[in-house]
Amino acid sequence: MSKPLILIAGAFGHGNVGDDAIAVAECRLLREIDPGVRIVILGGEPSRLRQTLGEEGRYLSWRSPLRAARLMALVRRCDAVLIGGGGLLSDRLHFYRPYVLLALLAEALGKPVMFYAVGAYPPSTPVYRLLARAALNRAAAVTVRDEFSLRNIAALGVRRKVTLTADPAITLKGAKRAPARIWQDERPVIGVSLRPMYDAPSLMPDPRDLAAKLARCLDAVVDATRGRLVLVPMHFGMPDDDGLFIDLAVRQMKRPATVELAARQCPQDVLATVSACDAVIGMRLHANILAATAGVPSIALAHDPKIREFMRRLGCEDRVVEMATLEPADVAQRVVALLETRESASAAIRDRVQTLTASARSCALIAARLAGCAREAVETDRVAVGAGS
């Protein structure tokens, strides 16, 4: 008897470390439950997926030749279709369309569909509201990563049970290299994730102005902490390439000699880099998630509700700085305070991460049951999750 086949669709393999961390963690959670489960990942180019994610599964691109026929055949063969995780339910640039249409196709073919730890944004067009509501109401299971998404799914008119879970990346482990001090002196090392904000032009319409403000912020942090910065790009590719934006910011710093730019890395190696830091300043959601996973306290620079929601669930609402009111001196003072209380802050974070990890594993159990994974494996893991929570 062949093992269950699961199709996982998401924004994987497009140069975003956070999305790729979700894919790696999701696959590993499923294989912890049933090591023999077969997985096909639908995302970016297969070569890029394989380079970033390794042998986590087979790969299929949204853009591959004859994709419609291949996708139809794959959906017919699979035992379950997982949409997500990540912020896929968004009408910005019609981002939701391929995922919602895939869900509707699978549901029409009688396949169990699960929206897996997705993020959902407010409905902005009638078409989005109609299609997303239909797909969600017909799904076998719907789980979301935060309460913001719960509210937005309710606003779509969805009248079914929606379960709050956690982003799968909170469970990421297995760095490909051991954590090590980035510099071998005793000065604090602060990891930094910066990004352009093309999706929030009302807050900072000109990326040069944003880069200049962040440069002043980083200078203030260096002056206040006498520390060193390691800047970690987490998205590669236009229009919002982190590396190019980081370069723009660093060139405007007064103290660029205190900065090291991390190379392009897979999610596990980003986790290793973050693990070697004493604190993190994160504009990207998954910079803060990976910092929490590593037990490293972070200051979140927020322009999106998903960041505020994660920090709230981590018990760190007081470490959120709104981009609209960002002041370099305020950020510097917060980092100093964080370094002074690092041990207690790390201990508190680890307690919250255990709870979020149990929630993420429960989400994987739902998917495993839908796919018909080995009953004994599901039941064994269910007991383990219950004991751990």
Legacy VTK file of the C-alpha trace (Angstrom):
# vtk DataFile Version 3.0
C-alpha trace
ASCII
DATASET POLYDATA
POINTS 389 float
0.000 0.000 0.000
1.486 3.349 -1.038
2.106 6.055 1.496
-0.113 9.178 1.532
0.690 11.895 -1.020
0.338 15.517 0.123
0.477 18.569 -2.147
1.669 21.724 -0.368
1.144 25.018 -2.226
2.646 28.314 -1.140
4.940 31.225 -1.951
7.982 28.987 -1.621
11.138 29.208 -3.713
10.744 32.870 -4.646
13.704 34.185 -2.681
11.972 34.827 0.659
13.669 33.199 3.646
10.492 33.324 5.732
8.367 31.482 3.182
11.092 28.892 2.689
11.399 28.437 6.467
7.674 27.675 6.526
8.099 25.010 3.834
11.047 23.311 5.549
9.339 23.295 8.935
5.988 22.126 7.551
7.560 19.182 5.736
9.571 18.172 8.792
6.551 18.354 11.081
4.634 16.036 8.749
7.551 13.608 8.530
7.901 13.538 12.310
4.358 12.163 12.333
4.751 9.799 9.359
8.308 9.412 7.992
7.008 7.728 4.850
4.632 10.489 3.758
5.204 11.682 0.182
5.247 15.448 -0.393
5.066 17.586 -3.519
5.799 21.300 -3.048
4.148 23.698 -5.491
6.001 27.012 -5.629
8.795 28.701 -7.558
11.251 27.169 -9.990
12.078 23.558 -9.014
15.836 24.201 -9.242
15.574 27.110 -6.809
13.276 25.134 -4.518
15.705 22.215 -4.464
18.679 24.510 -3.838
16.936 26.218 -0.927
14.874 23.413 0.573
17.018 20.385 -0.273
15.264 17.048 -0.534
12.208 17.938 1.536
9.985 16.725 -1.297
9.370 16.745 -5.022
8.899 20.139 -6.622
6.508 21.620 -9.151
6.528 25.203 -10.391
3.476 27.371 -10.887
5.136 28.399 -14.170
6.134 24.993 -15.518
5.092 24.021 -19.078
1.786 22.166 -19.249
1.299 23.069 -15.571
-2.499 22.958 -15.810
-2.551 19.346 -17.033
0.213 18.285 -14.642
-1.446 20.005 -11.733
-4.816 18.435 -12.509
-3.231 14.978 -12.647
-1.353 15.607 -9.396
-4.446 16.795 -7.550
-6.333 13.689 -8.689
-3.574 11.473 -7.268
-2.926 13.248 -3.985
-4.583 12.436 -0.665
-4.723 16.010 0.643
-3.951 19.553 -0.516
-2.431 22.025 1.939
-2.621 25.743 1.122
0.064 27.582 3.067
1.377 28.597 5.398
2.100 32.260 4.981
0.082 35.354 4.174
-1.585 33.943 1.067
-5.088 35.346 1.546
-4.391 38.867 0.351
-5.972 40.813 -2.487
-2.849 42.918 -3.028
-1.868 42.323 -6.651
-4.438 39.461 -6.651
-1.960 37.419 -4.635
-4.670 35.047 -3.380
-5.873 33.867 -6.791
-3.719 30.810 -7.560
-4.136 29.441 -4.041
-7.879 29.939 -3.820
-8.445 28.580 -7.340
-6.313 25.519 -6.542
-8.375 24.948 -3.407
-11.626 25.192 -5.373
-10.282 22.740 -7.974
-9.234 20.210 -5.350
-12.545 20.568 -3.527
-14.436 20.002 -6.792
-12.433 16.787 -7.282
-13.395 15.593 -3.813
-9.969 16.057 -2.215
-9.614 17.263 1.375
-8.210 20.786 1.409
-6.621 22.440 4.413
-5.698 26.111 4.690
-2.551 25.611 6.745
-1.497 28.363 9.199
-2.391 31.053 6.673
-2.405 34.797 7.120
-5.502 36.618 5.886
-5.889 40.301 5.109
-9.073 42.398 4.923
-11.227 41.748 1.842
-10.971 44.619 -0.615
-12.825 43.440 -3.735
-16.082 41.527 -4.298
-14.322 38.862 -6.378
-11.805 38.120 -3.632
-14.585 37.978 -1.036
-16.663 35.586 -3.160
-13.893 33.160 -4.180
-12.110 33.077 -0.821
-15.373 32.566 1.073
-16.353 29.670 -1.206
-12.978 27.955 -0.881
-12.792 28.404 2.894
-16.335 27.216 3.535
-15.730 24.044 1.503
-12.334 23.256 3.027
-11.881 20.259 5.284
-9.923 22.389 7.766
-8.882 26.030 8.149
-6.102 27.153 10.476
-4.651 30.653 10.757
-1.450 32.020 12.226
-2.908 34.940 14.236
-6.064 36.587 15.533
-5.838 39.324 12.898
-6.414 36.609 10.289
-9.266 35.132 12.326
-11.049 38.472 12.210
-10.457 38.932 8.497
-11.769 35.485 7.620
-14.883 36.245 9.645
-15.211 39.492 7.638
-15.310 37.402 4.453
-18.539 35.854 5.672
-16.992 32.450 6.410
-19.298 30.483 8.703
-17.214 27.504 9.692
-14.750 26.597 12.409
-11.380 28.330 12.024
-8.551 27.238 14.325
-5.827 29.510 15.648
-2.389 27.909 15.317
1.196 29.148 14.998
3.546 29.817 12.108
5.334 26.509 11.340
8.701 28.316 11.217
8.631 28.588 15.009
9.646 24.895 15.013
12.622 25.277 12.654
15.791 23.552 13.787
18.802 21.758 12.412
21.062 24.602 11.309
23.535 23.421 8.691
26.392 25.012 10.596
26.950 25.364 14.325
26.217 28.777 15.875
29.380 30.719 16.615
30.277 34.214 17.663
30.396 36.414 14.577
33.150 38.505 16.156
35.520 37.102 18.719
35.505 40.046 21.138
33.102 40.749 23.984
31.142 43.512 22.312
27.440 42.721 21.857
26.373 41.472 18.442
23.012 42.695 17.182
21.346 41.043 14.225
19.369 43.373 11.973
16.721 42.646 9.333
15.865 45.633 7.115
13.489 45.724 4.162
12.048 48.247 1.716
8.388 49.058 2.233
6.900 49.120 -1.250
3.765 47.507 0.184
3.279 50.422 2.615
3.987 53.574 0.571
1.844 55.756 2.834
4.333 55.273 5.672
7.493 56.043 3.705
6.929 56.710 -0.023
10.602 57.132 -0.960
12.922 54.181 -0.142
15.858 56.599 0.064
14.154 58.473 2.891
13.445 55.196 4.682
17.053 54.051 4.230
18.355 57.362 5.611
16.127 57.101 8.688
17.154 53.511 9.335
20.830 54.473 8.907
20.417 57.060 11.682
18.713 54.379 13.769
21.582 51.925 13.326
24.169 54.602 14.140
22.269 55.372 17.336
22.223 51.681 18.292
25.984 51.360 17.739
26.682 54.506 19.774
24.444 53.391 22.664
25.562 49.757 22.858
29.167 49.975 21.568
28.147 46.862 19.716
28.495 45.423 16.248
25.753 44.822 13.731
25.233 41.890 11.394
22.677 42.719 8.710
20.724 39.704 7.484
18.887 39.988 4.138
15.768 37.818 4.092
14.327 38.494 0.653
16.149 38.341 -2.667
14.781 39.560 -5.972
12.980 42.620 -7.207
11.127 44.730 -6.418
11.866 44.414 -2.692
15.380 42.992 -2.536
16.678 43.290 1.031
20.344 43.204 0.028
20.062 46.218 -2.251
18.090 48.137 0.357
20.541 47.244 3.135
23.384 48.504 0.955
21.495 51.770 0.447
21.100 52.179 4.220
24.661 51.205 5.153
26.122 53.710 2.681
24.367 56.455 4.654
25.654 55.323 8.060
28.346 57.271 9.901
29.759 54.071 11.402
29.641 51.453 8.609
32.816 49.784 9.918
30.724 48.278 12.714
28.544 46.420 10.196
28.860 42.986 8.595
26.508 41.962 5.797
25.526 38.295 5.953
25.624 36.342 2.703
22.547 34.832 1.104
21.547 31.923 3.315
19.002 29.124 3.575
16.539 29.338 6.492
18.576 27.001 8.691
21.713 29.096 8.250
19.813 32.315 8.976
18.717 30.608 12.199
22.372 29.826 12.972
23.385 33.443 12.332
20.603 34.760 14.557
21.551 32.236 17.268
25.007 33.829 17.432
23.545 37.274 18.186
22.775 38.860 21.550
19.692 40.696 20.273
17.830 41.252 17.004
16.142 44.228 15.367
13.626 42.876 12.863
11.522 44.495 10.155
10.700 41.108 8.628
8.206 38.896 10.455
10.411 35.843 10.194
13.451 37.667 11.522
11.495 37.962 14.764
10.170 34.398 14.533
13.630 32.892 13.995
15.032 35.049 16.794
12.362 33.648 19.126
13.105 30.117 17.920
16.759 30.694 18.847
15.838 32.208 22.220
17.239 35.601 21.201
15.139 38.640 22.232
14.165 41.052 19.473
12.860 44.544 18.848
10.242 44.444 16.079
9.933 47.370 13.673
6.315 46.981 12.623
4.429 48.201 9.576
2.148 45.157 9.209
-0.347 43.688 11.720
1.222 40.236 11.385
4.342 41.485 13.200
2.359 43.035 16.041
0.291 39.858 16.339
3.332 37.609 16.616
5.028 39.791 19.221
1.798 39.887 21.232
1.577 36.079 21.272
5.223 36.015 22.313
4.354 38.285 25.252
6.559 41.037 23.851
4.111 43.789 22.889
6.359 46.302 24.612
9.137 45.514 22.129
7.201 46.685 19.071
8.226 49.976 17.483
5.836 51.373 14.903
7.527 52.385 11.662
5.205 55.389 11.420
6.679 56.839 14.621
10.209 55.413 14.475
12.776 57.445 16.432
16.444 56.362 16.403
17.038 57.284 20.067
14.018 55.260 21.177
15.188 52.156 19.311
18.689 52.513 20.737
17.362 52.786 24.300
15.181 49.718 23.791
18.135 47.676 22.542
20.257 48.749 25.537
17.467 47.680 27.911
17.092 44.388 26.067
20.793 43.595 26.358
20.724 44.365 30.080
17.883 41.875 30.645
18.866 39.363 27.990
18.916 36.240 30.178
15.476 36.756 31.716
14.048 37.857 28.367
15.396 34.725 26.685
13.929 32.469 29.370
10.487 34.079 28.994
10.659 33.734 25.203
11.516 30.037 25.416
8.443 29.381 27.550
6.187 31.059 24.963
7.933 29.282 22.092
7.154 25.912 23.688
3.452 26.789 23.630
3.598 27.996 20.022
5.550 24.879 19.002
2.864 22.621 20.467
0.257 24.596 18.523
2.224 24.214 15.291
2.563 20.469 15.821
-1.181 20.177 16.436
-1.734 21.867 13.078
0.458 19.260 11.391
-1.573 16.525 13.088
-4.748 17.868 11.505
-3.082 17.708 8.080
-1.766 14.196 8.719
-5.225 12.935 9.638
-6.754 14.458 6.506
-4.145 12.747 4.334
-4.695 9.383 5.979
-1.229 9.065 7.466
-0.569 5.959 9.524
-3.106 5.924 12.351
-0.595 4.634 14.902
1.823 7.440 13.963
-0.877 10.091 14.281
-2.092 8.746 17.613
1.455 8.487 19.003
2.189 12.064 18.019
-1.164 13.270 19.354
-0.249 11.882 22.777
3.202 13.508 22.562
1.709 16.894 21.662
-0.789 16.645 24.502
1.983 15.832 26.968
4.134 18.686 25.705
1.393 21.288 25.907
LINES 1 390
389 0 1 2 3 4 5 6 7 8 9 10 11 12 13 14 15 16 17 18 19 20 21 22 23 24 25 26 27 28 29 30 31 32 33 34 35 36 37 38 39 40 41 42 43 44 45 46 47 48 49 50 51 52 53 54 55 56 57 58 59 60 61 62 63 64 65 66 67 68 69 70 71 72 73 74 75 76 77 78 79 80 81 82 83 84 85 86 87 88 89 90 91 92 93 94 95 96 97 98 99 100 101 102 103 104 105 106 107 108 109 110 111 112 113 114 115 116 117 118 119 120 121 122 123 124 125 126 127 128 129 130 131 132 133 134 135 136 137 138 139 140 141 142 143 144 145 146 147 148 149 150 151 152 153 154 155 156 157 158 159 160 161 162 163 164 165 166 167 168 169 170 171 172 173 174 175 176 177 178 179 180 181 182 183 184 185 186 187 188 189 190 191 192 193 194 195 196 197 198 199 200 201 202 203 204 205 206 207 208 209 210 211 212 213 214 215 216 217 218 219 220 221 222 223 224 225 226 227 228 229 230 231 232 233 234 235 236 237 238 239 240 241 242 243 244 245 246 247 248 249 250 251 252 253 254 255 256 257 258 259 260 261 262 263 264 265 266 267 268 269 270 271 272 273 274 275 276 277 278 279 280 281 282 283 284 285 286 287 288 289 290 291 292 293 294 295 296 297 298 299 300 301 302 303 304 305 306 307 308 309 310 311 312 313 314 315 316 317 318 319 320 321 322 323 324 325 326 327 328 329 330 331 332 333 334 335 336 337 338 339 340 341 342 343 344 345 346 347 348 349 350 351 352 353 354 355 356 357 358 359 360 361 362 363 364 365 366 367 368 369 370 371 372 373 374 375 376 377 378 379 380 381 382 383 384 385 386 387 388
